Amino acid sequence: MKSRYAGPAFHAGDEVVLARGSYQGTPGVFLHLNADPNWADIRERDGHIRNHPLEWMRLATVAK
């Protein structure tokens, strides 16, 4: 049985930033969880869709 990420819930369209890992600081838009619920796809600003561990993601603070 796979353990599931217990951090904050993300929803499709949420602005996120990678807070850890080799791509730290990369902003993107949360798309969906993958088959492994500890990983998710995000659309990065350059249009690429990549998967990253949820534990690396944080909600982005958007200036208004």
PARO-478617 format. One line per 5 residues: number of its first residue (from 1); their letters; for each residue x, y, z of N, C-alpha, C. Coordinates in nm, 3 decimals, always signed. Each point is the difference from the previous one (the first is absolute). Last residue first. Layout:
N
NUM> a> X Y Z X Y Z X Y Z  ...
REM end
This chain:
64
64> kavta> -0.100 +4.115 -0.560 -0.122 +0.057 -0.057 +0.007 +0.150 -0.002  +0.335 -0.480 +0.018 -0.017 +0.141 +0.034 -0.126 +0.053 -0.069  +0.103 -0.512 +0.157 -0.020 +0.082 -0.118 -0.025 +0.143 +0.044  +0.230 -0.484 +0.186 -0.062 +0.124 +0.044 -0.005 +0.091 -0.122  -0.003 -0.554 +0.004 +0.073 +0.123 -0.030 -0.076 +0.118 +0.058
59> lrmwe> +0.014 -0.522 +0.179 -0.083 +0.098 -0.070 +0.081 +0.126 -0.020  +0.267 -0.453 +0.022 -0.067 +0.093 +0.091 -0.090 +0.089 -0.083  +0.313 -0.501 -0.055 -0.087 +0.110 -0.043 -0.056 +0.081 +0.116  +0.278 -0.414 +0.014 +0.081 +0.113 -0.047 -0.084 +0.124 -0.028  -0.188 -0.424 +0.124 +0.068 +0.058 +0.116 +0.092 +0.115 -0.039
54> lphnr> -0.235 -0.263 -0.327 -0.085 +0.098 +0.068 +0.073 +0.067 +0.115  +0.267 -0.192 -0.430 -0.057 -0.046 +0.127 -0.084 +0.110 +0.065  +0.038 -0.002 -0.533 +0.087 +0.025 +0.114 -0.065 -0.057 +0.125  -0.033 +0.038 -0.593 -0.050 -0.052 +0.128 +0.107 +0.017 +0.107  -0.135 +0.292 -0.474 +0.093 -0.091 +0.065 -0.062 -0.050 +0.129
49> ihgdr> -0.080 +0.302 -0.488 -0.072 -0.069 +0.107 +0.095 -0.104 +0.057  +0.078 +0.492 -0.285 +0.028 -0.142 +0.022 -0.085 -0.054 +0.114  +0.011 +0.467 -0.135 -0.095 -0.085 -0.068 +0.023 -0.149 +0.018  +0.228 +0.391 +0.205 +0.045 -0.013 -0.139 -0.091 -0.093 -0.080  -0.070 +0.076 +0.470 -0.024 +0.124 -0.076 +0.043 -0.008 -0.145
44> erida> -0.151 -0.451 +0.245 +0.097 +0.104 +0.033 -0.021 +0.119 -0.093  -0.329 -0.395 +0.189 +0.038 +0.067 -0.126 +0.091 +0.115 +0.041  -0.083 -0.485 +0.268 -0.020 +0.144 -0.003 +0.039 +0.050 -0.139  -0.132 -0.498 +0.280 +0.044 +0.075 -0.117 -0.027 +0.147 +0.022  +0.104 -0.393 +0.390 -0.102 +0.073 -0.075 +0.064 +0.068 -0.121
39> wnpda> +0.065 -0.400 +0.444 +0.054 +0.076 -0.112 -0.113 +0.068 -0.075  -0.066 -0.304 +0.361 +0.102 +0.088 +0.057 +0.065 +0.088 -0.106  -0.335 -0.352 -0.080 -0.059 +0.122 +0.056 +0.100 +0.091 +0.071  +0.029 -0.340 -0.429 +0.059 +0.001 +0.134 -0.046 +0.131 +0.065  -0.152 -0.025 -0.413 -0.041 -0.130 +0.052 +0.057 -0.021 +0.140
34> nlhlf> -0.027 +0.505 -0.100 +0.035 -0.111 -0.088 -0.052 -0.130 +0.060  -0.201 +0.524 +0.056 +0.082 -0.105 +0.059 +0.028 -0.105 -0.106  -0.095 +0.507 -0.164 -0.066 -0.116 +0.060 +0.101 -0.091 +0.065  +0.065 +0.486 -0.144 -0.094 -0.061 -0.093 -0.076 -0.114 +0.065  +0.281 +0.485 +0.146 -0.032 -0.139 +0.036 -0.104 -0.052 -0.097
29> vgptg> +0.364 +0.386 -0.108 -0.143 -0.016 +0.030 -0.024 -0.148 +0.025  +0.476 +0.312 +0.069 -0.084 -0.073 -0.094 -0.144 -0.003 +0.045  +0.574 +0.166 +0.106 -0.144 +0.019 +0.015 -0.076 -0.082 -0.103  +0.505 -0.051 +0.250 -0.075 -0.007 -0.125 -0.149 +0.018 +0.026  +0.355 -0.030 +0.339 -0.032 +0.133 -0.048 -0.080 +0.002 -0.128
24> qysgr> +0.299 -0.427 +0.100 -0.050 +0.092 +0.102 -0.020 +0.140 -0.058  +0.140 -0.452 -0.186 -0.069 +0.106 -0.073 -0.060 +0.103 +0.095  +0.232 -0.390 +0.158 +0.094 +0.062 -0.094 -0.064 +0.110 -0.083  -0.206 -0.110 +0.492 +0.045 -0.077 -0.115 +0.088 +0.080 -0.094  -0.398 +0.224 +0.310 +0.113 -0.089 +0.024 +0.041 -0.068 -0.129
19> alvve> -0.361 +0.307 +0.017 +0.074 +0.053 +0.114 +0.122 -0.085 +0.034  -0.341 +0.126 -0.434 +0.078 -0.110 +0.054 +0.092 +0.056 +0.109  -0.491 +0.198 -0.139 +0.143 +0.019 -0.021 +0.070 -0.120 +0.060  -0.536 +0.152 -0.193 +0.092 -0.064 +0.092 +0.143 +0.040 -0.032  -0.566 +0.111 -0.095 +0.136 +0.045 -0.028 +0.090 -0.062 +0.107
14> dgahf> -0.480 -0.213 -0.166 +0.075 +0.069 +0.106 +0.138 +0.040 -0.051  -0.322 -0.268 -0.253 +0.003 +0.144 -0.023 +0.072 +0.079 +0.107  -0.201 -0.471 +0.127 +0.033 +0.037 -0.138 -0.011 +0.151 -0.015  +0.106 -0.158 +0.486 -0.112 -0.015 -0.092 +0.044 +0.045 -0.139  +0.219 -0.186 +0.511 +0.010 +0.086 -0.117 -0.118 -0.031 -0.090
9> apgay> +0.136 -0.062 +0.557 -0.071 -0.047 -0.119 +0.018 +0.102 -0.112  +0.362 -0.087 +0.414 -0.117 +0.076 -0.043 -0.062 -0.057 -0.128  +0.278 -0.362 +0.250 +0.014 +0.145 +0.004 -0.126 +0.071 -0.047  +0.132 -0.488 +0.028 -0.091 +0.055 +0.101 +0.011 +0.151 +0.012  +0.085 -0.448 -0.368 +0.051 +0.128 +0.047 -0.101 +0.065 +0.093
4> rskm> -0.005 -0.532 -0.051 -0.041 +0.119 -0.074 +0.058 +0.124 +0.067  +0.144 -0.554 -0.050 -0.042 +0.106 +0.091 -0.028 +0.124 -0.083  -0.053 -0.522 -0.166 +0.077 +0.123 -0.009 -0.049 +0.099 +0.105  -0.005 -0.557 -0.006 -0.084 +0.118 +0.000 +0.088 +0.124 +0.000
REM end
